[in-house]
Amino acid sequence: MVHVKIAPELETERLRLRAHRRDDFAAMVAIWSDPDVVRYTSGVPVPVELTWARLLRYTGHWALLGFGYWAVEEKASGAFLGDVGLADCQRGLPGFDGLPEAGWVLAPLAHGQGFATEAMRAVLGWAAQNLTETRSYCLIAPEHAGSIRVAEKLGYALAARMPYHGQESLVMARG
């Protein structure tokens, strides 16, 4: 594994994936406080201080682990669309802890346009070239049909159903 201290820039046809910056914070607060975004995660808007902690966690993943999350920008407009990447969340999920966890969160204006799939294909391509672990997983609420479709397009398949924070969750695995 190549140890990278900051997210390398990746480009797709429509997107630029780059390291998070302090000036992404306001856009992240808007995304993480949107009821449509958090409906399938916590169910409630994320407090500003926890969004700040998330921004720090994103950059800390790169510094400590050599992989993490990218900020997603639309190339045409420069708009911040959200966050995608791989993390080590230490969730305590038997059989999955220690594997990179894939995740994607986009602003509602970016939903339904294939941006999550496009961005995550770039992330998984980068991971195939730079990480020794070829397997990964994602944790999805069973009723989140959009994220399930994205996961399936990326090659993830249902590996387990298990409770997480008192809610049934799907663990989808790849590799």
N, C-alpha and C positions, 0 to 999 in steps of 0.2 A: 504494500500500500504506500502510495506517495502521500506524505503528510503535508497538507495544504493549510496555511494559516488564515487565509481569507478566501471567500468563494470566488472561484475563477469565473470570468464572464463567459456565458454560453449564448449562442444565438440560434434561433429557429427562423422559419420564414417570416413569422409575424411578431416574434417576441425577443426580448433581451432579458436574460437571467443574469443578475449581478449581485454583488455583496450588498447587504442592507447598510443603509446610512442613517444617521441621526434624523435627517430631514424626512425619512419615511414614516416617522412616528405618528404624525397627524393622520395620514392615510390609513395606517394600521389601526389607530383608535377608531376611525370611522368604520372600517371593515368589521373589527371585532365587537363593535357595539351594535351592529345591524342585526335585528331579529332573524332575518332570513339566513344570515351566515351562521349564527350560533344555535339555530333550531335543532340541529342534529348533534351538537357537541354538548355544551353545558345547559343549553335551553334558555340561558339568560345572558344579557350583554356582559361582556368582560370589562371589569373595572379598569380604568386608565392605568393604575399602578401595575396590574397584572399584564397589560399589553406592553408596558415598558419592560417588565421582566422577560417577556417573550422576545422582544427585540434583543435584549442582552443575551438571552439563551441562544438565539440564532447565531449571533457572532461568536459566542463562547464555544459552540459546537465545533466551529472551524478551528479555533485556537487550540482546543484540547484534543479533538478527535480526527481532524483532517477532513471532515465532511459535515454537511449541515443543510441549511435552507438557503434559498436564493430569493431575492426580491424579483418580482416579475413586472416588467414594463412592456407596454405595447410599443413596438418600434415606430409605427406611423404617428402616434400622438405623444409618446413619452409618458403616458399615463401609468401610474402605479396600479397594477391590477391585483396584487396579492403576494402570497408566499407559497413556495413549493420546495420540496427537498426530502432529505433523509435525516433521521434523528435517532438518538439512543435515549429513549424516554424513561427507561427503568420502570416500566409499568407493573412489573411483577406478574407477567403473563407466562404461565408455564409453557416451555417449549419455544418461546419467541423472544424472551429477553436476551439481549446480546446481539440480536440481528438488527440491521438498520430498519427503521420504521418509515415507510413512505407516507407523505402527507401533502395535501394541497388545499389551500383556502383562497378563494378569489372573491373579489367584490361582486355584488349582484349584477352590476352592469356588464360583467364579463362572463356570466353564467350562460350555458347553452351554446357557446360558440366554438367549442373544441379547444379552448386555451389550456385547460388543465391537462388534457391528454397530450397536447403538443409540448407543453413545458415539461411534463413528467417523462416523456420519451427522451428529451434532452438530458434530464437528470439521470435517468437509468442508463443512458448511453455513456455519460461521464462516469458513473459508478462502475460499469463493466470494464472501463479502461483504467480505473484508478483504485478500486477497492479489491481486497482479496476475498471478501465475503460476497458470494454471488447471489445468496438468498436475501430476501427482504419480505416484509409483511406490511399490511395496513389494517387499521382498526376502524370499522365503519358501523354506524347505526343501521340496523336492518331496514328501516324505513327510508333511508337516504338513497333513493333509486339513482340519482344522478352520479353520486360518488361510486356506487356499485358498478355502474356502466363504465365509468372512467377506469376503475380498477381492472375490470374484465378486458377492456381494450388494451391495457398495459400488460396483460398476461397473468394477472392475479386470479386465483381461484379460492373458493371457500375452503378453509383448512379447519376452522373450529367456530363454534358459537360459545361465548363465555360471558359471564357478567363482568362489567367494568363500571365502577362507581355506581353500583346498584341498577344498572341498565343492561339488558342483553345487548351484546355487541358481536359483530361478525369479524373474525380474524381471517383475512385473505392473504394467501402466501404466493410467492413467486420464486422460481429457481430451484 
